[in-house]
Amino acid sequence: MNNADLKTRKDAATPRGVGVMCDFYAERAENAELWDVEGRRFIDFAAGIAVCNTGHRHPKIVAAMRAQLERFTHTAYQIVPYESYVSLAEKIIERAPGDYAKKAAFFTTGAEAVENAIKIARAATGRPGVIAFSGGFHGRTFMGMALTGKVAPYKIGFGPFPSDVFHAPFPNPLRGITTEDSLRAIEHLFAADIEAKRVAAIIFEPVQGEGGFYQAPVEFVRALRKLCDTHGILLIADEVQTGFARTGKMFAMQHYDVAPDLMTMAKSLAGGMPLSGVVGRAEVMDAVAPGGLGGTYAGNPMAVASAHAVLEIIDEEKLCERAVLLGDKLKSLLTTLKADVPQIADVRGPGGMVAVEFCKPGTGEADAAFAKRVQTLALERGLLLLICGVHGNVIRFLFPLTIQDAVFDEALGILEHVLTAEVGATA
């Protein structure tokens, strides 16, 4: 078995709509390293798109899943419930921001969490409208696509989308969009598109993921909270990518002094197993009638067992603190390289949610070709990186927070070499 043969089989058996970035196939993985079917080693700075904050095959996760496998694998929680679901909800409620009574429900994917958060908000308010932001990503379902503020590749050819979804610009200092600009745009929506009393929710990512790792300014989040309180609108924080220690806090909303009414989560919640959730104000969560929430695999016991282990690992290995330590080290390197790599326009991100944005030197014009070259050359040297941003000119770093120091330093060495010796010399 080799990569070329597998690609031939893949092209014959699976549709092109399932885009695949790498031309090699995984054989095994351990912590922050993976090996392909031909034995080549890669340092994984993608972590399954922020899913493996606790690394590949953490021994605690493996042990938890083995123990659950010996008991049962599936009953459907809505048919025969189990204690582990309830105790996980209790742990999430305890850790989630907000000094109020909360409840939590579990699903399977991040898009499902978002869909259910919108359902809950509409049920609780009796209103249809939702406001989202440009650059935001909320999933590939129809409501997820409607909320997402990025056309290619997510929306092309799939419309029409659900109605009563509106977008405002997200604050972006590099593009000259201020907090005031964003807030004025929302007020314009109220005046020109949908009256405030018909809006059920405003949904936003505290740090935009697919949109380019832009962090919401503190004053913006405070203003959203005030705006929602004034008009009876629910504030939904989409923490699918930002959650579980990635930003240096358990949840990114803990960087702010206000709390959302509802919060979505997924990705690193279960360390590689499909599990998502919504946590929020108890009275809001209870607005949906029995049977209105759920799913056949929602809160699957294998995934729930893994999630319990993830929370223990984050606490025991102090991964919030480690995210800050590693993120600062990476940002320091990238900031230092600015002098030799003029394409580096910005280095940003809280904790271990770090990004570097590339623009053509002396301009504000996005340089997607440069970002792609960095990614390609890094991969040739065994470092797996992801591109994001509306213009495809941002590289995001999503290394496992459990990565060994030596492996992290090796990865930074590859990155420095690619940016200076190769890319910097030929771009």
C-alpha positions as CSV (number, residue, x, y, z in Angstrom):
1,M,0.0,0.0,0.0
2,N,1.4,3.4,-1.0
3,N,0.1,7.0,-1.3
4,A,-0.2,7.0,-5.1
5,D,-2.3,3.8,-5.1
6,L,-4.5,5.2,-2.4
7,K,-5.0,8.5,-4.3
8,T,-6.1,6.5,-7.3
9,R,-8.6,4.6,-5.3
10,K,-9.8,7.8,-3.5
11,D,-10.4,9.6,-6.8
12,A,-12.4,6.7,-8.1
13,A,-14.5,6.1,-5.0
14,T,-15.1,9.6,-3.3
15,P,-16.4,12.8,-4.8
16,R,-14.3,15.9,-5.5
17,G,-16.5,18.0,-3.2
18,V,-14.7,16.4,-0.2
19,G,-11.6,18.4,-0.6
20,V,-8.4,16.8,0.7
21,M,-5.3,18.9,1.4
22,C,-2.6,16.4,1.7
23,D,-1.4,13.9,-0.9
24,F,-0.4,11.3,1.7
25,Y,-2.5,8.9,3.9
26,A,-2.2,8.6,7.7
27,E,-1.0,5.3,9.1
28,R,-0.6,6.2,12.8
29,A,-0.2,9.2,15.1
30,E,1.2,9.9,18.6
31,N,0.8,13.3,20.4
32,A,2.0,15.9,17.9
33,E,3.5,13.5,15.3
34,L,1.9,11.4,12.6
35,W,3.3,8.9,10.0
36,D,1.9,8.1,6.6
37,V,1.5,4.7,5.0
38,E,5.0,5.0,3.5
39,G,6.6,5.7,6.9
40,R,7.2,9.4,6.5
41,R,7.0,11.5,9.7
42,F,5.1,14.8,10.0
43,I,4.8,17.3,12.8
44,D,1.1,18.1,13.1
45,F,0.4,21.8,13.5
46,A,-3.2,21.2,12.3
47,A,-4.4,18.8,15.0
48,G,-7.4,17.7,12.9
49,I,-8.4,21.4,12.7
50,A,-8.1,22.2,16.4
51,V,-9.7,18.8,17.4
52,C,-6.6,17.3,19.1
53,N,-5.6,20.0,21.7
54,T,-4.7,17.0,23.9
55,G,-2.7,15.4,21.1
56,H,-3.2,12.2,19.2
57,R,-4.0,9.1,21.3
58,H,-3.4,10.5,24.7
59,P,-3.1,7.5,27.1
60,K,-5.8,8.9,29.4
61,I,-8.2,9.2,26.5
62,V,-7.3,5.7,25.1
63,A,-7.9,4.2,28.6
64,A,-11.2,6.0,29.1
65,M,-12.5,4.8,25.7
66,R,-11.4,1.2,26.4
67,A,-13.2,1.2,29.7
68,Q,-16.4,2.4,28.1
69,L,-16.0,-0.1,25.2
70,E,-16.2,-2.8,27.8
71,R,-19.5,-1.5,29.1
72,F,-21.6,-0.3,26.1
73,T,-21.1,1.7,23.0
74,H,-24.5,3.1,22.2
75,T,-28.0,3.2,23.6
76,A,-29.2,6.6,22.2
77,Y,-29.3,9.0,25.2
78,Q,-32.9,9.9,24.5
79,I,-33.9,6.3,24.8
80,V,-31.8,4.9,27.6
81,P,-29.7,7.6,29.3
82,Y,-26.5,7.2,31.2
83,E,-24.7,8.9,34.1
84,S,-21.6,9.9,32.1
85,Y,-23.7,12.3,29.9
86,V,-25.2,14.0,33.0
87,S,-21.8,14.3,34.8
88,L,-20.2,15.8,31.7
89,A,-23.0,18.3,31.5
90,E,-22.3,19.2,35.2
91,K,-18.6,19.6,34.5
92,I,-19.2,21.9,31.4
93,I,-21.7,24.0,33.4
94,E,-19.1,24.4,36.1
95,R,-16.5,25.6,33.7
96,A,-18.5,27.7,31.3
97,P,-18.6,31.5,31.7
98,G,-21.6,33.2,33.2
99,D,-22.7,33.7,36.8
100,Y,-26.2,32.2,36.4
101,A,-28.0,28.8,36.4
102,K,-27.0,26.8,33.3
103,K,-27.9,23.6,31.5
104,A,-26.0,21.8,28.7
105,A,-27.0,19.4,25.9
106,F,-24.7,17.3,23.7
107,F,-24.8,16.6,20.0
108,T,-22.3,15.3,17.4
109,T,-20.7,18.0,15.2
110,G,-20.0,21.7,15.5
111,A,-22.6,22.5,12.9
112,E,-25.2,20.6,14.9
113,A,-24.3,22.6,18.0
114,V,-24.8,25.8,16.0
115,E,-28.1,24.6,14.5
116,N,-29.4,23.7,17.9
117,A,-28.3,27.0,19.4
118,I,-30.3,28.8,16.8
119,K,-33.3,26.6,17.4
120,I,-33.1,27.2,21.2
121,A,-32.8,31.0,20.6
122,R,-35.8,31.1,18.4
123,A,-37.8,29.0,20.8
124,A,-36.9,31.1,23.7
125,T,-37.5,34.5,22.1
126,G,-40.3,33.6,19.6
127,R,-38.3,35.6,17.0
128,P,-36.9,34.5,13.7
129,G,-33.9,36.8,12.9
130,V,-30.2,36.0,13.4
131,I,-27.3,38.4,12.9
132,A,-23.8,36.9,12.2
133,F,-20.6,38.5,10.9
134,S,-18.4,38.6,7.8
135,G,-15.5,36.2,8.1
136,G,-17.4,34.0,10.6
137,F,-17.6,30.2,10.0
138,H,-20.5,28.2,11.6
139,G,-20.6,25.0,9.6
140,R,-21.6,23.4,6.3
141,T,-25.3,22.7,7.0
142,F,-27.8,25.1,5.4
143,M,-28.2,27.2,8.5
144,G,-24.5,26.9,9.1
145,M,-23.8,28.1,5.5
146,A,-26.3,30.9,5.9
147,L,-24.5,32.1,9.0
148,T,-21.0,31.7,7.6
149,G,-19.5,35.0,6.3
150,K,-17.2,33.4,3.7
151,V,-18.4,32.4,0.2
152,A,-15.6,30.2,-1.2
153,P,-15.7,27.3,-0.9
154,Y,-18.6,26.9,1.5
155,K,-21.5,28.6,-0.2
156,I,-20.8,28.2,-4.0
157,G,-23.6,26.5,-5.8
158,F,-25.7,25.7,-2.7
159,G,-28.3,28.5,-2.4
160,P,-30.9,29.6,-1.6
161,F,-30.1,29.7,2.1
162,P,-32.5,30.0,5.1
163,S,-34.0,33.5,5.4
164,D,-33.8,36.0,8.2
165,V,-30.0,35.7,8.5
166,F,-28.1,39.0,8.2
167,H,-24.4,39.9,8.3
168,A,-22.4,42.8,9.7
169,P,-18.7,43.4,9.3
170,F,-16.4,42.0,12.0
171,P,-13.8,44.3,13.6
172,N,-10.6,44.0,11.7
173,P,-7.8,46.6,12.3
174,L,-5.7,45.3,9.4
175,R,-8.6,46.0,7.0
176,G,-9.6,49.3,8.7
177,I,-12.8,48.0,10.2
178,T,-13.3,49.4,13.7
179,T,-15.6,48.3,16.5
180,E,-17.7,51.4,15.8
181,D,-18.0,50.4,12.1
182,S,-19.4,47.0,13.1
183,L,-21.8,48.4,15.6
184,R,-23.0,51.0,13.1
185,A,-23.6,48.2,10.6
186,I,-25.8,46.4,13.1
187,E,-27.8,49.6,13.7
188,H,-28.2,49.9,10.0
189,L,-29.6,46.4,9.8
190,F,-32.2,47.4,12.4
191,A,-33.1,50.4,10.3
192,A,-33.0,48.9,6.8
193,D,-33.4,45.1,7.0
194,I,-34.9,43.7,10.2
195,E,-36.3,45.5,13.2
196,A,-34.5,44.7,16.5
197,K,-37.6,43.1,18.1
198,R,-37.6,40.4,15.4
199,V,-34.0,39.3,16.1
200,A,-33.6,36.2,18.2
201,A,-29.8,36.1,18.4
202,I,-26.5,37.6,17.5
203,I,-23.9,34.9,17.0
204,F,-20.1,35.5,16.8
205,E,-16.8,33.8,17.3
206,P,-14.7,35.4,20.1
207,V,-11.7,34.6,17.8
208,Q,-12.7,34.0,14.2
209,G,-11.4,30.6,13.1
210,E,-11.7,30.1,9.4
211,G,-12.0,33.8,9.0
212,G,-8.4,34.4,10.0
213,F,-7.9,34.3,13.8
214,Y,-9.2,37.8,14.4
215,Q,-10.0,38.3,18.0
216,A,-13.1,40.3,19.0
217,P,-12.0,43.5,20.8
218,V,-13.1,43.7,24.4
219,E,-15.2,46.9,23.8
220,F,-16.9,45.1,20.9
221,V,-18.0,42.2,23.0
222,R,-19.2,44.5,25.8
223,A,-21.2,46.5,23.2
224,L,-22.8,43.4,21.8
225,R,-23.8,42.3,25.3
226,K,-25.4,45.8,25.9
227,L,-27.1,45.8,22.6
228,C,-28.6,42.4,23.2
229,D,-29.8,43.3,26.7
230,T,-31.4,46.5,25.3
231,H,-33.4,44.7,22.6
232,G,-34.1,41.3,24.3
233,I,-31.7,39.5,21.9
234,L,-29.7,36.5,22.9
235,L,-25.9,36.5,22.5
236,I,-24.4,33.3,21.2
237,A,-20.7,32.7,21.4
238,D,-19.5,30.1,18.9
239,E,-16.6,28.4,20.7
240,V,-16.3,25.4,18.4
241,Q,-12.7,26.2,17.6
242,T,-11.7,28.5,20.5
243,G,-12.7,26.2,23.3
244,F,-10.8,23.8,25.6
245,A,-7.6,25.7,26.5
246,R,-6.7,26.8,22.9
247,T,-6.7,30.5,23.7
248,G,-5.1,30.2,27.2
249,K,-8.4,30.0,28.9
250,M,-10.8,27.0,29.0
251,F,-13.1,29.1,26.8
252,A,-12.3,32.3,24.9
253,M,-15.2,34.2,26.5
254,Q,-13.3,34.0,29.7
255,H,-11.0,36.7,28.3
256,Y,-14.0,39.1,28.6
257,D,-15.9,40.5,31.5
258,V,-19.3,39.7,30.0
259,A,-20.9,36.3,29.3
260,P,-23.0,35.0,26.5
261,D,-26.5,33.6,26.9
262,L,-25.6,30.5,24.8
263,M,-22.3,28.9,23.9
264,T,-21.5,26.3,21.3
265,M,-18.6,23.8,21.6
266,A,-17.2,20.9,19.7
267,K,-13.7,20.0,18.2
268,S,-11.4,19.5,21.2
269,L,-14.2,18.7,23.5
270,A,-13.7,15.0,23.0
271,G,-10.1,14.8,21.8
272,G,-10.8,13.3,18.4
273,M,-14.2,11.8,19.0
274,P,-17.3,13.4,17.4
275,L,-19.0,15.3,20.2
276,S,-20.4,18.8,20.4
277,G,-22.6,20.8,22.8
278,V,-24.6,23.8,23.7
279,V,-24.4,25.3,27.2
280,G,-26.5,28.3,28.3
281,R,-28.9,30.0,30.6
282,A,-31.2,27.3,32.2
283,E,-34.4,29.1,31.3
284,V,-33.3,29.6,27.7
285,M,-32.2,26.0,27.3
286,D,-35.5,24.9,28.8
287,A,-37.5,26.8,26.2
288,V,-37.5,23.9,23.8
289,A,-40.2,21.3,24.3
290,P,-39.2,17.6,25.0
291,G,-38.1,16.0,21.8
292,G,-37.1,19.2,20.2
293,L,-33.4,18.6,20.8
294,G,-31.3,15.5,20.4
295,G,-30.0,13.2,17.7
296,T,-29.4,9.5,17.2
297,Y,-25.7,9.8,18.1
298,A,-25.9,12.9,20.2
299,G,-23.8,12.5,23.3
300,N,-22.5,9.1,22.3
301,P,-21.1,7.3,25.3
302,M,-17.7,6.6,23.7
303,A,-17.3,10.3,22.9
304,V,-18.5,11.3,26.3
305,A,-15.9,9.1,28.0
306,S,-13.2,10.7,25.9
307,A,-14.5,14.2,26.9
308,H,-14.2,13.4,30.6
309,A,-10.6,12.4,30.0
310,V,-10.0,15.6,28.0
311,L,-11.1,17.8,31.0
312,E,-8.8,15.9,33.3
313,I,-5.9,16.3,31.0
314,I,-6.4,20.0,30.6
315,D,-6.5,20.4,34.4
316,E,-3.6,18.0,35.3
317,E,-1.2,19.1,32.5
318,K,-2.1,22.8,32.9
319,L,-2.8,23.2,29.2
320,C,-4.2,26.7,29.5
321,E,-0.9,27.9,30.8
322,R,1.0,25.8,28.3
323,A,-1.1,27.3,25.4
324,V,0.1,30.8,26.5
325,L,3.8,29.6,26.8
326,L,3.9,28.0,23.4
327,G,1.9,30.7,21.7
328,D,4.2,33.4,23.1
329,K,7.2,31.5,21.8
330,L,5.8,31.2,18.3
331,K,4.6,34.8,18.2
332,S,8.0,36.0,19.3
333,L,9.7,34.1,16.5
334,L,7.3,35.4,13.9
335,T,7.6,38.9,15.1
336,T,11.4,38.7,15.0
337,L,11.2,37.4,11.4
338,K,9.2,40.4,10.2
339,A,12.5,42.2,9.6
340,D,13.6,39.6,7.1
341,V,10.2,38.6,5.7
342,P,8.4,41.8,4.6
343,Q,5.4,39.8,3.6
344,I,4.5,39.3,7.3
345,A,1.8,41.9,7.8
346,D,0.5,40.8,11.2
347,V,1.1,38.2,13.9
348,R,-1.8,37.7,16.3
349,G,-4.0,35.5,18.4
350,P,-4.5,34.7,22.1
351,G,-2.7,31.8,23.8
352,G,-2.0,28.9,21.4
353,M,-4.5,30.2,18.8
354,V,-1.8,32.0,16.7
355,A,-1.9,33.2,13.1
356,V,0.4,35.1,10.7
357,E,-1.1,37.1,7.8
358,F,0.8,37.8,4.6
359,C,0.4,40.8,2.4
360,K,2.4,42.0,-0.6
361,P,5.3,44.2,0.8
362,G,4.4,47.8,1.1
363,T,0.7,47.2,0.5
364,G,-2.3,46.0,2.3
365,E,-3.1,43.5,-0.6
366,A,-3.5,39.9,0.6
367,D,-0.8,37.6,-0.7
368,A,-2.5,34.2,-0.9
369,A,0.3,32.8,-3.2
370,F,2.9,33.5,-0.5
371,A,0.8,31.8,2.2
372,K,0.4,28.7,-0.1
373,R,4.1,28.6,-0.8
374,V,4.9,28.7,2.9
375,Q,2.5,25.8,3.5
376,T,3.8,23.8,0.6
377,L,7.5,24.1,1.5
378,A,6.8,23.4,5.2
379,L,4.9,20.3,4.3
380,E,7.9,19.1,2.1
381,R,10.0,19.4,5.3
382,G,7.5,17.5,7.4
383,L,5.5,20.3,9.0
384,L,1.7,20.3,8.5
385,L,0.2,23.8,8.4
386,L,-3.3,25.1,7.7
387,I,-4.4,28.2,5.6
388,C,-7.4,30.3,6.5
389,G,-8.8,33.8,6.0
390,V,-11.4,35.2,3.6
391,H,-8.6,35.9,1.2
392,G,-6.6,32.7,1.8
393,N,-3.5,34.6,3.0
394,V,-3.3,33.6,6.7
395,I,-1.6,30.6,8.2
396,R,-3.0,29.4,11.5
397,F,-1.1,27.3,14.0
398,L,-3.1,24.6,15.8
399,F,-0.4,22.4,17.4
400,P,-1.5,20.0,20.1
401,L,-1.0,21.8,23.5
402,T,0.6,18.6,24.7
403,I,3.4,18.8,22.1
404,Q,6.8,17.9,23.5
405,D,9.2,20.9,23.8
406,A,11.8,19.3,21.4
407,V,9.2,18.6,18.7
408,F,7.8,22.2,19.1
409,D,11.3,23.6,18.7
410,E,11.9,21.4,15.7
411,A,8.7,22.7,14.1
412,L,9.7,26.3,14.7
413,G,13.1,25.6,13.1
414,I,11.4,24.3,10.0
415,L,9.1,27.4,9.9
416,E,12.0,29.8,10.3
417,H,14.0,28.1,7.6
418,V,11.0,28.1,5.2
419,L,10.2,31.8,5.8
420,T,13.8,33.0,5.5
421,A,16.1,30.7,3.6
422,E,13.6,29.5,1.0
423,V,10.5,31.7,0.8
424,G,12.2,35.0,1.7
425,A,14.9,34.4,-0.9
426,T,12.6,33.5,-3.8
427,A,9.4,35.4,-3.3
